[in-house]
Amino acid sequence: MIRYRIERDLLGEREIPADLLYGVHTLRGMENFPLSRRPVNAELIHAFGAVKLASARANHRLGWWDDTKFSAIEQACSEMMEGRLDQHILVDALQGGAGTSTNMNVNEVLANRALQILDLPLGEYTTVSPLEDINLHQSTNDTYPTALKVAAIWRLRLLEKELVGLLEGFQEKEKAFAHIVKIGRTQLQDAVLVTLGREMSAYAEAFGRDRWRVYKCEERLRVLNLGGTAIGTGLAAPRQYIFQVVEDLRTITGLGLARAENLIEATQNTDTFVEVSGILKACASNLLKVAGDIRLLSSGPDAGFGELRLPPRQAGSSIMPGKVNPVIPEAVSQAAMVVMANDQAITFACSMGNLELNPFLPLIADALLGSLDLLTNACSIFSRLCISGLEADEGRCRAYVESSTASVTALVDSIGYHAAQDISAEAVLSGRGIRNIIIERGLLTPEMFDELVSAESVTRLGSPLRRERDQ
């Protein structure tokens, strides 16, 4: 039979299974918020462990507990920070109350885990209390945004690492494809010649910017309101605690954290999360654009562009034998779309704070950390499962160059605009290749044509002939 313990809160008594670490506040949160059916982001839980550990160390230093009690609380907080208590945080990711249910779930689990370590019954809150010990000198309103910022910094560092891997992957392809001349397209129409390597270099440059922007985001998130308690006045927290707790958190996390000079402002306003989300949206826009390009350039393979060959990852159809779809770029694209949607949600949520507090921090946390997880994973699979195995169809690229009217632009300096225009018109009417027509007319030798459409010529900055004419 299931044994129960009785716990009490403002609203009355409730039965809690005797062997579970959560308590009455968590139970009410679980009953009240069956919304997303998703758990709180694990990184936020780990960051809460770090915040509670910092608070515990500051409080112990000020003489609030004996060494035995502090040691149990410290061990419980460390276990949460290490991810060993994730399964006990059961409230929904979305909830009312500005995150109080998450904070209380954390407090109850840490209190009961400390009681276990002390070999005392769960729920023996006269010895270790979720509120009077674990939450001592704290409020949801300073611990939750602090934990969110710490979690976001941790995830930003992982995202930056994956972005570096992705841009390096494109840099490798830039070198590998440097010699391959192809048709460059504008508005999806043949335009001028370029090299496949130069296309890859443009993608690498875009992700290089993303990497730098993500790196700079940490500076936006390092300023904390921890110690401000309810609205930033530090109500019920000793002055010594307020000055020490962020330093303890800095030591625990190894992050360059700092206490906000204006704790009231830092508690009221959440525009920093909008700023960071905007950077993530910019990264998502690059991922969506590049993944779309990769899909398009690999389309076909027989009846499309077919200039790139993607590594085959899985059979593409339940009805069309032999079909292989660009599943990795498609998955990356979907992740990018969700990040863009999350940015809109974050913008709304941050804009709807009222007076001294924003009550929508759970949505902000879920969307921001969700975006970070999605982008990190998307960059990883894009790099590992697609770009690293990317191959070029050199024959297809060469055939397009020799047949497309886009090639004549590279010849204008040598044969003149009007001759190039006539050749383009003849190619369109006859269906014959540009190269053959040029050579037949005796305008260029095969060697001259090949030189003018070589990788070196089409990627040269400006035209040597044009410079000579200008002089």
Buried (B, 14 or more C-beta within 10 A) or exposed (E): EEEBBEBEBEEEEBEBEEEBBBBBBBBBBBEBBEEEEEBBBBBBBBBBBBBBBBBBBBBBBBEBBEEEBBBBBBBBBBBBBEEBBBEBBBBBBBBBBBBBBBBBBBBBBBBBBBBBBBEBEBBBBEBBBBBEBBBBBBBBBBBBBBBBBBBBBBBBBBBBBBBBBBBBBBBBBBEBBBBBBBBBBEEEEBBBBBBBBBBBBBBBBBBBBBBEBBBEBBEBBBBBBBBBBBBBEBEEBBEEBBEBBBBBBBEBBEBEBEBBEEBBEBBBBBEBBBEBBBBBBBBBBBBBBBBBBBBBBBBBBEEEBBBBBBBEBEEBEEEEEEEBBBBBBEBBBBBBBBBBBBBEBBBBBBEEBEEEBBBBBBBBBBBBBBBBBBBBBBBBBBBBBBBBBBEBBBEBBBEBBBBBBBBBBBBBBBBEEEBBEBBBEBBEEEEBBBBBBBBEEEBBEEEBBBEBBBBEBBBEEEBEEEEEEEE
